[in-house]
Amino acid sequence: MASQVYLVHYSNVFYDEDKFTHHLPVLPEHNHDVNYGDAYAYLRYLADRNSRFHVTFEHNAILMTRQQLHQIYSRTALMLEEKGGHVLIR
């Protein structure tokens, strides 16, 4: 299935006891928080199996700074390049 993915909206999920919140930015500080999904691992999994998909980013200005957004772009681009993908940031 991963080889067929064409587009990924790169966002995260926060799990609470009785609900979840989706469309959150994928911030590095959430990596080891068990209440967040592991979106970075998911993207890495896809990149291991498919070098031709496109990525859009969750970029809600209320939830992160411009600097954090650029860090997400850079972190993602580096990982995708390491996996052999082509990176074009517009």
C-alpha positions in Angstrom: 0.0 0.0 0.0 2.8 2.5 0.8 4.1 2.3 -2.7 0.8 3.6 -4.0 0.6 6.7 -1.7 0.7 9.9 -3.8 -0.1 12.7 -1.3 0.4 12.9 2.5 -1.0 15.7 4.7 1.7 15.7 7.3 0.0 16.4 10.6 -0.3 14.8 14.0 -3.0 13.7 16.5 -3.2 14.2 20.2 -5.0 11.4 22.1 -6.8 12.2 25.4 -8.8 9.8 27.6 -12.1 10.2 25.7 -11.2 12.1 22.5 -8.6 13.0 20.1 -7.5 16.2 18.4 -6.2 16.0 14.8 -4.6 18.4 12.3 -1.8 19.3 14.7 1.7 20.2 13.5 4.4 17.5 13.8 6.7 19.1 16.3 9.9 17.4 17.5 9.1 18.0 21.1 6.1 15.6 20.7 8.3 12.7 19.6 8.4 11.0 22.9 5.0 12.0 24.3 2.8 9.0 24.3 -0.3 11.2 23.9 0.8 12.2 20.3 0.8 10.0 17.3 4.1 9.1 15.7 3.6 11.0 12.4 7.4 11.3 11.8 7.8 7.5 12.0 4.9 7.0 9.6 6.4 9.4 7.1 9.8 7.6 7.5 8.0 4.3 6.9 6.5 5.6 3.7 9.8 7.1 2.5 11.5 3.7 2.9 8.9 2.2 0.5 8.1 5.1 -1.8 10.2 8.0 -3.0 7.6 9.7 -5.2 4.9 11.0 -2.9 4.1 14.6 -2.2 3.8 16.2 1.3 1.6 19.0 2.5 2.1 20.4 6.0 -0.2 21.3 8.8 0.6 25.0 9.3 -2.0 26.6 11.6 -0.3 29.8 12.8 -2.1 29.6 16.2 -0.4 26.2 16.9 3.2 27.1 16.0 5.6 29.8 15.2 7.0 30.6 11.7 10.4 29.4 12.9 8.9 26.0 14.0 7.2 25.7 10.6 10.6 26.2 8.9 12.2 23.6 11.2 9.5 21.1 10.3 10.2 21.8 6.6 13.9 21.3 7.1 13.6 18.2 9.2 11.2 16.6 6.8 13.3 17.6 3.7 16.5 16.1 5.3 14.8 12.8 6.1 13.2 12.5 2.7 16.6 13.3 1.0 18.3 10.6 3.2 15.7 8.1 2.0 16.4 9.0 -1.7 13.5 11.2 -2.4 13.5 14.4 -4.4 12.7 17.5 -2.3 11.2 20.7 -3.7 10.0 23.3 -1.2 7.7 26.0 -2.6 
